[in-house]
Amino acid sequence: MPEKNNLKYYILFDTNTHGFAMQALLKEEGIPSRIAPAPRAIQGELTCGMSLMIEPENIGDVRRVLEEKKPRYHAVRSLEGQINPHRDRYC
């Protein structure tokens, strides 16, 4: 079962090209991000299945970059408990 309060932020994109451009921009700014599948619960009608996962402690810096640099992205959404460290363990 996923941990409670394991909040992550996901930046969603219309295309993976926009996602890779955003990842490069965040890297230039020294803000960590991780390429992840867009969770189905928040993906909606988007055809691009890529997202960037952001830790809660970095979301303020990410929002600053989004405001200042105006990169192309669809939305920023938060979601709890999508990573289960015990998944697929058999022993």
C-alpha positions in Angstrom: 0.0 0.0 0.0 1.4 3.5 -0.9 2.5 5.7 2.0 0.1 8.4 3.0 1.3 12.0 2.7 3.8 11.0 0.0 2.9 14.1 -2.1 4.5 14.5 -5.5 4.0 17.1 -8.1 3.7 16.3 -11.8 4.2 18.7 -14.7 2.1 17.5 -17.6 2.8 18.2 -21.3 1.0 18.1 -24.6 4.2 16.5 -26.2 7.3 14.8 -25.0 9.3 17.5 -26.8 7.9 20.1 -24.4 8.7 17.7 -21.5 12.4 17.3 -22.5 12.7 21.0 -23.0 11.3 21.7 -19.5 13.6 19.1 -18.0 16.6 20.8 -19.6 15.4 24.2 -18.3 15.1 22.9 -14.8 18.5 21.3 -15.0 20.0 24.7 -16.0 18.3 26.2 -13.0 19.7 23.5 -10.7 16.2 22.2 -9.8 15.9 18.4 -9.6 13.2 16.6 -11.6 12.5 13.1 -12.7 10.9 11.8 -15.9 7.9 9.7 -15.0 4.8 8.3 -16.7 1.9 10.7 -16.3 -0.3 9.1 -13.7 -3.6 8.1 -15.3 -5.5 9.7 -12.4 -4.4 13.1 -13.5 -3.5 12.6 -17.2 -7.0 13.2 -18.4 -7.3 13.6 -22.2 -3.7 14.3 -22.8 -2.1 12.0 -25.4 1.4 12.5 -24.1 2.2 10.0 -21.3 5.3 11.8 -20.1 5.5 14.0 -17.0 8.2 15.5 -14.8 7.9 14.5 -11.2 8.9 17.2 -8.7 9.5 16.8 -4.9 7.4 19.1 -2.7 10.4 21.0 -1.4 11.2 22.1 -5.0 7.8 23.1 -6.2 8.3 26.8 -5.2 11.4 27.0 -7.4 9.6 25.2 -10.3 6.7 27.7 -10.1 9.1 30.6 -10.2 10.7 29.2 -13.4 7.3 28.6 -14.9 6.4 32.2 -14.2 9.7 33.8 -15.4 10.7 31.6 -18.3 7.2 30.8 -19.7 8.0 27.2 -21.0 5.3 25.2 -22.7 3.5 22.8 -20.4 -0.1 21.7 -19.9 -0.6 21.7 -16.1 1.0 21.1 -12.7 -0.9 18.6 -10.5 -0.2 17.0 -7.2 -1.0 13.4 -6.2 -0.2 11.3 -3.2 1.3 7.9 -2.9 2.0 6.7 -6.4 5.3 5.1 -5.6 5.1 1.9 -3.6 8.6 0.7 -2.6 7.3 -2.8 -1.7 5.7 -3.5 -5.1 6.9 -6.6 -6.9 8.8 -7.9 -3.9 8.5 -11.6 -3.5 10.7 -12.3 -0.5 
